[in-house]
Amino acid sequence: MEVHTLIVDDEPLALDVLETYIEKMPELKLVGRSSNAFEANEALSSSRVDLMFLDIQMPQLTGIDFIKTLKNPPLIIFTTAFPNYAIEGFELDAVDYLLKPISAERFMKAANKAIEQMKLRNAQPTDEDEASSEFIFVKADKKFVKVKYRDILYIEGLKDYVIIKLHTGRVITLQTMKSLEEKLPAKLFKRIHRSYICSLDKINAVVGNMVEIVENGKAKHLPVGKNYRDDLLDLVQKNKL
């Protein structure tokens, strides 16, 4: 498996360092170097990019602002000389956050995380598999717990943990929202907020910027993020939920 990789940084030396590291990992294939967000956007349009090493502090458009413009961004590893951006970086579902100067050991650790995520993504079931599968296994309490799709009300992200709310309780698992979202069948679940994934079957109504479901016999409202609202409303129009 080759992970097609793009480097984005306005510092030539930083580009050279990352390129040297990438060349030492056979799983990574460098497909380009960009010095700003506009060059990176062009590269994303013209080439397959699975992973992007993205500097945060860049002229004209920061790495964080750039990611917010992308509808389907690749896996992201942020790089920066400023540690205060870490929280915002992880809120954008970044694979990792590398603080400059980047050591070879720290680079390898981040790259391996991205490679593992790519393997999981490539191992996603086909539509035929999804049709015959009615559950997912998640790691919780030092064991793999079987969770049936029909029992899931919604999923809430909390830092590095994900809470799966069920009719009968909840399951807490250590993973990101993005990684879990990629494992769930898109026909059954919808990301409505950076912190929430909702079971489409459990949606009773869409009210303003909220989704209404029923939990324990009572109406519960989940927020709809502005970056997800258009897709949700499009789904409502097409399917008349």
Number of C-alpha atoms within 10 A of each C-alpha: 11 12 21 18 23 27 26 26 26 19 13 12 10 19 18 14 14 21 18 12 17 20 12 11 12 10 16 22 19 19 16 18 22 20 18 23 24 13 14 21 15 11 17 18 10 9 12 14 20 21 25 26 25 29 28 24 18 18 12 10 14 15 23 18 11 18 21 12 11 11 9 8 15 19 21 23 24 24 27 22 14 12 12 9 17 17 11 11 21 18 16 14 18 20 23 21 23 21 18 13 11 16 13 14 10 12 18 15 11 16 23 15 13 23 19 11 17 18 12 13 13 11 10 14 14 9 12 8 11 16 11 8 13 12 16 14 11 18 14 13 11 7 9 12 14 13 17 13 18 14 16 22 22 24 25 19 23 16 15 13 14 20 18 21 18 19 13 9 10 15 19 18 20 16 17 20 24 19 15 16 16 14 14 18 20 14 12 14 20 21 23 23 18 19 20 22 24 23 20 18 15 19 16 14 13 18 12 9 13 16 20 18 22 14 15 10 7 9 11 13 17 20 18 23 17 12 14 15 18 13 14 18 14 11 14 13 10 9 8 8 13
